[in-house]
Amino acid sequence: MSKIGKKNIVIPKDSSVKIEGPNLTFTGPKGTKKLTINDKIFSSQLNDSELQIKPIEKNIDKKISVMWGTYRSLINNAVTGVTTGHEKILELSGVGFRANLKGEILNLQIGFSHDVNFKIPKEIKIQVEKQTIIKISGVDKELVSKIAADLKNLKPVEPYKAKGIKERGQFVLRKEGKKK
């Protein structure tokens, strides 16, 4: 039995869920999100303001238990996304490192001889605060995390002076420099 999968998902009052066979549609103040679950293995039920996902078979093996918890987490992330949204905050640290928004393009000056332009997808909203702080927000947790990872990969944090793009709260293991 999956510990995470057994928990019911509470649907807030300002959000709604529509179940059409294997398709789940979540609607809330931040937007809509569609999910598809495997209806040969799992069934979903909506009771009052709680959504429950259960396996169809009585005997649950390890693989079904793992998938049960995964689907429950995906559904919970979708509910959270349409009600409050997901957000990641990136920090640029280094001399002359800054970010600017130019319409649908994020312009980054991160220590290269040229500016790096990053195209922003339509589902994602990016805000630049103080030129060194980038806020990425959206409904889809997977897409928000992917955009944050793509931006961090443009200039990873180096261990000597901790220059680069990092997430807020990310620990950087610092190395000692060369000795004489």
ABEGO torsion letter per residue (X at the ends): XBAAAABBBBBBAABBBBBBEABBBBBBAAEBBBBBBBAAABBBBBBEABBBBBBABABBBAAAAAAAAAAAAAAAAAAAAAAAEBBBBBBBBEBGBBBBBBEABBBBBAGBABBBBBBBBAABBBBBBGGABBBBBEABAAAAAAAAAAAAAABBBBAAAGBEBBBBGBBBBBBBBBBX
